């Protein structure tokens, strides 16, 4: 079992292995450590989630699927004392590929979703070398909700806008999230300047790059 203390670290692990062929997954939530340990023992016995690297290598050579169990505590806004879990598997034969609940992370209906976040690949800008890049992104419906809320704040409570945007910068700074948040801040600043000309902007400087995931961890405690 890959048990992480933070959602952001578990997301990084998923971001590392899904593009490497672990496209099949199923997930859920348990409400206690006792239930988690029972689930982990079951997956270890049936799917080999605790195998050592050389054992995984042997299975791969034999055309058998490998699997990981990825776990993190639920956030303080969710189930108190619970755990989010993801069973991730590669292509190949064996019992896990007989699990009818597995989803394919490469397809729109099967994307790996974690609260407000969704994992998928998108096109790199040509200045970044082109090709595709996997990253965590904010779900489209959540983006629309946040856009609407920012519009309402600009109209009815502009003094609260800087604090709201600061709260958004506490999200884990994966590339997709950082790119989205940069656009969000720039658009909010443009609307602020248009609606309140001459009034000081107290939010994040839109010309200042947001920190990368690693840099961000060094400068601030992330709330997951």
Beta strands, then each sheet from edge to edge (+ up, - down):
strand 1: 2-4
strand 2: 24-30
strand 3: 67-73
strand 4: 83-89
strand 5: 103-104
strand 6: 112-114
strand 7: 117-123
strand 8: 132-138
sheet 1: 1+ 3+ 4- 2+ 5-
sheet 2: 6+ 7- 8+
end
